[in-house]
């Protein structure tokens, strides 16, 4: 007799396990501990076989019958339901092993040994915020160009065009890694270059010398976070990368001697970097000391002071004071370089200040100390120039 729901619910455990048959190979096993599970018995290649179909009540009577019918159909087709199930599990496992997020994290771990901790963190945060939620579980070999383009357009709509360029570039590197390790056959990110070309024509918009006074007036009028306002000024004064400033630690500064020493592990090129500080930069840092001196980070995060300020903070300020598309946090480095070159400062001093490290390690170390006096004068001149009047 076929089972019914009431009969199943009322079935009580006994001292030994027993079964209730439903017909056509389906039965319900009732254990002494009260658990109830579905089983399907069948014959394959002349031998008796049995597979589990799930636990009651998670798998209802109707569900169990449907699963039994699917299994019986496989048997009729000459297939072993147990083997088919194993193949499906292997396929799911392979799909999970080839998921974009897994491969991206694998690539990131491989590459991060060559990066500063802050740089590595920024790359992973971009993946976690902008890519993984949309294609993280997708098999890397199945992601199509249009699918990835739609994800990148979400970043574009926020106005973060430079970030979109960087994220596309990192995705492309992940796909190349997947190809090299036999888990993908082509790179859909590479096919997007023409679609995004218009947004990449000016990666780092920057201020010209005659635009700085108006920008500074707008910056002084900013009524938002004082922390972000000072960060923006320090980016202008120091020529450092945004990540180098955002993740700065108070222990790196010797304000008495007007020197900031960034350790190698925080630098993109993994070499220590000395930053001479102008009197204006020291004044700003002393002002900050009152605000954040009790924290590890010079610019602690708004929501978690144990993390540095958000990557988007400076560019959000730029947007709010009406300069979106006209300058970015990274663009201040271009302004810095252009003005100093235009005023005939030593190219070696400028390149060293920008941490464009000499590939010759001996000569690079020599320059690191040798040019410090000249760079101090250059940095003070630059601060006086942009803050004149």
Secondary structure, 3 states (H helix, E strand, C coil): CCCCHHHHHHCCCCCCCEEEEEECCEEEEECCCCCEEEEEEEEECCEEEEEEEEEECCCCHHHHHHHHHHHHHHHHCCCCHHHHHHHHHHHHHHHHHCEHHHHHHHHHHHHHHHCCHHHHHHHHHHHHHHCHHHHCCCEHHHCCHHHHHHHHHHHHHCCCHHHHHHHHHHHHHHHHHHHHCCCCCCCCCHHHCCCCHHHHCCCCCCCCHHHHHHHHHHHHCCCCCHHHHHHHHHHHHHCCCHHHHHCCEHHHEECCCCEEEECHHHCCCCCCEEEECCHHHHHHHHHHHHHHCCCCECCECCCCCCCECCCCHHHHHHHHCCCCCCCCCCHHHHHHHHHHHHCCCCHHHHHHHCCCCCCCHHHHHHHHHHCHHHHHHHHHHHHHHHCCC
